[in-house]
Amino acid sequence: MDEPEISLEQNALIRLSNLISLRNTQQLTSIIATQILSF
């Protein structure tokens, strides 16, 4: 039972969540870097 529409939506959601998590990790690393530099 292949439903391409649902799989496409799931693919888009996965890519979106990946982008969001990527940005979150970048923000975390930048915050940690600034804290380390402040010491």
Contact map, one row per residue, 1 for C-alpha under 8 A:
111000000000000000000000000000000000000
111100000000000000000000000000000000000
111111100000000000000000000000000000000
011111110000000000000000000000000000000
001111111000000000000000000000000000000
001111111100000000000000000000000000000
001111111110000000000000000000000000000
000111111111000000000000000000000000000
000011111111100000000000000000000000000
000001111111110000000000000000000000000
000000111111111000000000000000000000000
000000011111111100000000000000000000000
000000001111111110000000000000000000000
000000000111111111000000000000000000000
000000000011111111100000000000000000000
000000000001111111110000000000000000000
000000000000111111111000000000000000000
000000000000011111111100000000000000000
000000000000001111111110000000000000000
000000000000000111111111000000000000000
000000000000000011111111100000000000000
000000000000000001111111110000000000000
000000000000000000111111111000000000000
000000000000000000011111111100000000000
000000000000000000001111111110000000000
000000000000000000000111111111000000000
000000000000000000000011111111100000000
000000000000000000000001111111110000000
000000000000000000000000111111111000000
000000000000000000000000011111111100000
000000000000000000000000001111111110000
000000000000000000000000000111111111000
000000000000000000000000000011111111100
000000000000000000000000000001111111110
000000000000000000000000000000111111111
000000000000000000000000000000011111111
000000000000000000000000000000001111111
000000000000000000000000000000000111111
000000000000000000000000000000000011111
